[in-house]
Amino acid sequence: MKLQEMKLSKRVEWLQWVLPTVILAFVVVYQTWFVDYIHDVIGEDAHYIVELILYGAMGPFVTFIVLTWIRRWLVEKENMEDQVREQERRLALLRVEEGKKVAQHLHREVLPNLAYIANKIDHTRVRHLAESLIEQADQTLLGLSHMLRDTIGELREKINLLRRGAPLNGFKEGSNLLEELQKKATEFRDLLHLEVTIEVFGKLPELNYELAASIWRMVNEALNNTALHAQAQQVNITLDGKQSGKLKWIVKDDGKGFQLSEWKDRPSGLGLVHITEEAEKWGGNLDIHTNLGQGTELSAVLDVNYEAIE
């Protein structure tokens, strides 16, 4: 094994045995073969001076060489430890980011279905059963049962993806953004009886997969917020590509709204946080216009050519 491939402790152990052996061999050879010659050639007094210089200089010189080797080895060790720490830091950040992605996905894909089921059950219990509308209650509960099974199946699918290390993303590569948004709008109409319309202004620019998926996530999150909190009847989604190199999306509802100043003082809920983070990745900012009883409008202008910040 090469010296550089040894562990630091093994290198020091090697030096511990080799160095005294080399010094002993040097002294024996010098005293056996050279001492008489030097004594005869330069004289006794000069001989003592040479030996004094030789032995006096040997200790500091050997010490310097040894400490230089050890320092170099320690530097190598510290560099390796720094690399390990940096790798651990990156892995920790990666775990945090993956955890955020899982949280976002579950919040975006699963929570709305469960919230809808809970609301429907309460509605059925309070209205249909209280009014003895057994047939309507039975139909509603049957639909909820199917929906709950679908949600459970989706959760199982996501768990299997996580076990295989596959990414969680509701927007599949190669999908068309506008078509996927229209599918989502249809789902909200059918499941939540929430009227969702989509408008496009200008010509939509060519979007890479990462940007299209990010826009889909933001709009989807905004729709989920509306369904969960706004008590709205209608939502309008706008995609505006009139500005060159930019794409603006707007989600506007006619719900109950909220006090923006109070939310800024005490931000709550993951939805708006997720949307803000996604917008900032593409050089944009989330704009919120809302007030009590006046609905809510969320929008962001994204740079199509912006290099996303991960």
Secondary structure, 3 states (H helix, E strand, C coil): CCHHHCCHHHHHHHHHHHHHHHHHHHHHHHHHHHHHHHHHHHCHHHHHHHHHHHHHHHHHHHHHHHHHHHHHHHHHHHHHHHHHHHHHHHHHHHHHHHHHHHHHHHHHHCHHHHHHHHHHHHHHHHHHHCCCCHHHHHHHHHHHHHHHHHHHHHHHHHHHHHHHCCCCCCCCCCCCHHHHHHHHHHHHHHHHCCEEEEEEECCCCCCCHHHHHHHHHHHHHHHHHHHHHHCCCEEEEEEECCCCCEEEEEEEECCCCCCHHHHHHCCCCHHHHHHHHHHHHCCCCCEEEECCCCCEEEEEEEECCCCCCC
